[in-house]
Amino acid sequence: MRKSPHLREAGKLKIDYAGIKAFHKVGKYLKPTTRLIQCFGEEASKGIVELCAEEFASLVSGNELKKDLPLEDGYVILRLGQDVVLGAGLWTKGRLISQIPRRELREAMFREDLWAGGRNGN
Amino acid sequence: MTTLFECYKEFVPDFAEFQESLQDPIPTHLRINTLKANPGKVQNRLQARGFRLIPSYRGDTTLVLAPDIATPGNLLEYFLGYIHPQALTSCLAVLVLNPEPEAYVLDMCAAPGGKTSHMAQLMDNTGLIVANELYPSRHVAMGHTLSRLGVANCVITSYQAQQFPLRTKFDYVLADVPCSGEGTFRRVHSRTEYRETKEKALLPQLQKKILVRGYQALKKGGFLVYSTCTYNPDENEEVVTHLIKETNAEIWPINLESIAIDSGLEQWRGRRYDRMLKRAARFYPHRVNSVGFFMARIRKPE
């Protein structure tokens, strides 16, 4: 949007919100938003954690996932299978915690049988 | 059972069929969001799970009827922003306006953001959309919709639409105005009745002001679409006729291949409307299997 020639024109108006929120401040850290991750996560080349449907369901139910991953502590990108970027997770001390807002998720969204198409690709 | 919208019998075609169509719920219709997903891949994913998807507009792979999906909000594709439940006729208003990439667009009454996000999709997230919504309480839901669908070329303002500032002029304007919503009514229960509110009589005055303001905010050579989801000529042809009387606005024809369009009215209850209103479009549920709609495509001459 910054490159848009119309931005100067729109500057004559009182703007309440602009674009997509990219980060939240959490303590002294900046947490990437779910929407930022979904928009740009497929461009990432590292910091990605691939999940199966059961792991995703367990995480978003509030459980922590213990995994052995070659990652530094910090925010990571959660991906379902090889091509569905879900949102952010927090990797800390060998545990993975979902950072996806639970109010946005429904149980039906992460049932294994509902993702046959996604897991097998197209 | 009482007849619904009896006062419109003189101009609604196949009135008995129209009445029957109001007994059925509005079908689930989805727009596949190309800002985040490939339409073919999304269709494959949903069809692999047994959901039927029926193309609703020839040549456009993003618009589908989904009769087996009762609650699209429960789908992962919804959370991911791959799909958005949106009535076909609502989508057609944006296709008629057809904002080009890199354009500067005003959506005068933008909440909850379905049409705004559709415009962003057609513009491929380029240019700039000013999404205006008067009530801050609606900004949250609208912002959520826009961010879920990956809309990055949009700013939100909160002016009264009829007093939108004229410091800046737009290539395209969408005036999807507050209306009586008759087109959304379906008698899904035997006791459901359509009730008119006393506010209905006040709407045309507001709609005229919004439309005139939107036209004033348009650049010369620019296009504006005026749309409502009501059958009421007082909120449709009467409002557009008012604009024509007050300005040099031109009404251009609407071409939507394979969609059953009925022309705008030339008169109703002794009121005559401008002849150009024949080029406006009316959409009835028994013809398009969607929400009843009216739209006029308006151009400001050079």
Contacts between the chains, C-beta under 8 A, distances in Angstrom:
chain1	res1	chain2	res2	distance
A	1	B	128	6.7
A	1	B	152	6.2
A	1	B	153	5.7
A	1	B	155	8.0
A	4	B	102	8.0
A	4	B	126	7.5
A	4	B	127	6.3
A	4	B	128	4.8
A	4	B	153	7.0
A	6	B	104	4.2
A	6	B	127	6.4
A	6	B	128	3.9
A	7	B	128	6.6
A	9	B	104	6.5
A	9	B	128	7.9
A	9	B	168	4.4
A	10	B	104	7.9
A	10	B	128	5.8
A	10	B	130	6.0
A	10	B	155	5.7
A	10	B	168	6.9
A	12	B	165	7.2
A	12	B	167	4.2
A	12	B	168	5.1
A	13	B	130	6.6
A	13	B	155	7.7
A	13	B	157	5.4
A	13	B	159	7.9
A	13	B	165	6.2
A	13	B	167	7.3
A	13	B	168	6.6
A	14	B	157	6.3
A	14	B	158	7.7
A	14	B	159	7.8
A	15	B	155	4.7
A	15	B	156	7.1
A	15	B	157	6.1
A	16	B	136	7.5
A	16	B	139	6.4
A	16	B	155	7.9
A	16	B	156	4.9
A	16	B	157	6.1
A	16	B	158	5.5
A	17	B	139	6.8
A	17	B	143	5.8
A	17	B	155	6.8
A	17	B	156	4.2
A	18	B	154	7.7
A	18	B	155	4.5
A	18	B	156	7.5
A	19	B	152	5.4
A	19	B	153	7.9
A	19	B	154	7.2
A	19	B	155	7.5
A	20	B	146	7.6
A	20	B	147	4.9
A	20	B	150	7.2
A	20	B	151	7.3
A	20	B	152	5.3
A	21	B	147	6.8
A	33	B	147	7.8
A	35	B	81	7.9
A	35	B	147	4.4
A	35	B	148	6.8
A	35	B	150	7.1
A	38	B	36	7.1
A	38	B	80	6.3
A	38	B	81	6.4
A	38	B	150	7.0
A	39	B	36	7.4
A	39	B	150	5.0
A	39	B	152	7.3
A	84	B	76	7.8
A	84	B	80	6.9
A	86	B	80	7.5
A	104	B	79	5.8
A	105	B	79	6.4
A	106	B	73	7.3
A	106	B	74	4.6
A	106	B	79	7.9
A	108	B	74	4.5
A	108	B	75	7.3
A	109	B	74	6.7
A	109	B	75	6.6
A	109	B	76	4.0
A	109	B	79	5.9
A	110	B	76	6.7
A	114	B	49	5.8
A	114	B	76	7.2
A	115	B	76	7.3
A	116	B	48	5.8
A	116	B	49	6.8
A	117	B	44	6.0
A	117	B	45	4.1
A	117	B	46	7.7
A	117	B	47	7.8
A	117	B	48	3.3
A	117	B	49	6.3
A	118	B	45	5.8
A	122	B	40	7.6
A	122	B	41	5.1
A	122	B	44	4.9
A	122	B	45	7.5
